[in-house]
Amino acid sequence: MADYRDHYEAIRALGADVVTLSVDTPAESEVLRRGMRLPFSILSDADRRVVKEWGVYNPRERGGIAKPAVFLIGRDGTVRYAEVDGVTTRAPPSEVIRLLQAMGADL
């Protein structure tokens, strides 16, 4: 998440925003957000409903967590890009920026 914090302004300049989703409680997520100085929201999915529906649930890690994933969602609500990563890897923000540049106003 620190990488996305560091590239947040570049992502915003391209007309996109960053939101993360965690299976932690809202209070735990807020402690993490403040501690990491994240300029974006961490949404709570403590009941794991969303991560299961979106196919990013990993039941084998720490009692069930979300797999690292990036979704680019257009203004019309359609998913324009999705990448689900392994437990220790994440799509780098530089790739997201490249994709946003390529999509331009089509996002």
C-alpha positions, 0 to 999 in steps of 0.5 A, a space after each residue: 500500500 505504501 507504493 500506492 501512497 507514493 504514486 497517489 497523486 499521479 493516479 489522481 492526476 489521470 482521473 482515477 482514485 485509489 480505494 483499498 478493501 480489507 477484511 479487518 474491522 473499520 477501526 483496525 483499518 483506520 489505525 493502519 491507514 493513519 500509521 501508513 499515512 495513506 491518503 485514500 480510504 480502506 473499506 472494511 469487509 470484515 464479513 468477507 462477503 465482497 472478497 468472496 463475491 469478487 473471487 479474491 478470498 484466500 481462506 488459507 492465510 491468517 483465517 481468511 484474507 483478501 488476495 492482493 488485487 487491482 481493479 480498474 472500474 470505469 465511470 459506468 461501473 464496468 470492470 475495465 481491468 483486473 489483476 489478482 496477484 499472489 500473497 506476496 506480490 502486487 501489481 505495481 502502481 507504475 503498471 496501473 499508471 501505464 494502463 490509465 494513460 493508455 485508457 485515457 478518457 475511456 475509463 
